[in-house]
Amino acid sequence: GDNDKIKIGTGGDLEIYHDGSNSYIANSTGNIYLADTNGAVHIQAKLNEESIVCAADGAVTLYHDNSAKLATASGGVTVTGTLTADDLEIDSGTLSVDATNNRVGIGTSAPAHPLNVVNSSELQAEFSGYSHASAANNARAGSGSIRLGSGVGTTGLLLDYTDQGQTVGLIKNEYVGSGDSELRLQSPFLSFYTGTSA
């Protein structure tokens, strides 16, 4: 009957019972072990709808609405779908995401900027997409640029490559507040600009 308990152990350490609304397995000592050495342990939210499957010598898989979403593997973890988290730290600070402040850190667990990269040995970065210096050629797949600076107006240092029939590689100081302070190194020719003229 309801609230009657099955008690197992000298002191009744394990109890199985139903209280009229819910069912319970209550343990007062040690741990609770579920094991199936022949196949897998299945925990189902309702009959034939998987929630957790623990395979012997294999993966532990978490399900949502009977669809696998996260599974352990010999090399790590596989996530199916979108991983959503307020804060995420991977591999002890190698990659961290501060979703609250919209920051990503590489080599730091506490990113202080939208993209914060810390590396004491060697830093390699690759950005591609379009030419900032020659926007008319943005549709060309070979164009790309890197801009360093505050991102306000044209302030910053520009490294730019344009595939416009005559390919152009450009290193340029984009601070043009006065219009007469510019350093430009540009291929296929080399020039020094003190303003808008060579």
Protein Blocks (a to p, Z undefined) as FASTA:
>chain_A
ZZiacdedjkopaccddehjaccdddfehjdddddfklcccddfbghiafbdcdehiacd
ddeehiafbdcdfklccdedjdddfbdceehhiaccdfknopadehiabdfbfbdcddfk
bccddddhbafklmmlmmpmkbccddedehpajaccddddddehiacdddddfbfknopa
ccddddfbdcddfblbZZ
